[in-house]
Each structure stands twice: as structure tokens, then as C-alpha cells.
Amino acid sequence: MDFPPVSAAAPGRSSASRGRGLLLVVVALVVSAVAASATAVALSSRSDLSASRRRVETAWTGLRQALDGRYQSLAATATTARERLGADRAVFVEIAAAVADWPGTARQPTERQVAAASRLEGLATRLSSTVAATPRLRSAADVSAALEGLHQAGTIAGARSRYNEAVKTYERARGGFPRRLVAGALGYDARRTFEVPA
């Protein structure tokens, strides 16, 4: 009776399979250890995260009060420019709508408030560009005075700096990957600084 020849590759394949299986186990253990370590660090620094987030909220409250006056000035400036021009422009309409919506954002999370303020700052820059590019507006004394008032109402540098510093401290407390993922899962989401276009 003839028996089929035994394949010489079979033992090699079995050894390679065991090697891959062992590698997967080692990788899984390393990933689990890193995740457990990140979770432990995030949980142990929870009080630091909470304190940092409270400082962000407090700094935003101070900045928002300064922005309230600035955006009223922005609306007044846009109205003056529209009346002087005797015509509507998209930027005037957008400013009126955004300023009307601004008070309602106070009930929203800070991140949404920052996004709304950033949009208004972008509109303020567009208004300044529109005035500069329109001879009739550029030469109008009342428009220039309104723009000057907007810039004075815009002295928010100190409050903005305090807010941005608080955000940076909070982001440092959140740490890098993978700790940041754990912090996010615990409700400590990313915060962004508030930038004003040049």
C-alpha cells in the first residue's frame, strides 16, 4: 500500500502561524497596557481637567461681556454704511442677522459661542474691507467715525489673551494621544482659542 508523501512545508507553516499569533497577542497586550495607562492618567488628573475647564468658562464669560459691546458697535457701523451707500450689500444683511442672533448664543455651549463670535469677527473684517474698497464709504466722515468706534469697542485684547491662555492650559491638561481620547470620552472635549482676523 502506497502512502502519500508528507509535505515538508507543513511544519514551517505551523511555526509561522504560531509566530503571527504570538505577535498579535504581544501587540494586543501592548495596546491594552497603553490604553489602561492613559485611562489611569486621565482619571487621576480629572480634578486638574475640571479646574482647567472652569478657568476656560470663567475667562470666556469675561471676554463675552467685552464682545457684547463690540457687536452692538458692529451693527451700528453696518447700518451707518448702508444708509450712506443708499444700497444693501450682503455683508450688511449678514451682520444684522448675526448680531441679532448673538444674544441667543449665551445659552449654548462655549464652543458654539466661540464659533459665533469668530463668524462676527470675520464679518467685521469684511465690513472694513468693503468700506476701504468703496470710495463713497471711505470718504464719508460718519462711516469713518463709526468704524473708529468699532475699533475702540474692539479693545478686547486683554480678555482674549486671558481666554486663549486658559484654553492652552486646558489643552495641555488633556494631554496627547491616547490620553486625549480618554479625556474626550470623559466629557473633556477639545476647546479652541478665539482668534481675531488681522
PETABEL-V127266 format. One record per helix or strand of 3 or more residues. SS is the DSSP state (@ for helix, = for strand). FROM is the first residue (numbers start at 1). TO is the last residue. Records with the same first field share a line. If there is no record, write none. Layout:
BEGIN
SS = FROM-TO + FROM-TO
END
This chain:
BEGIN
@ = 9-44 + 46-85 + 90-107 + 110-133 + 135-138 + 141-153 + 157-174 + 179-185
END
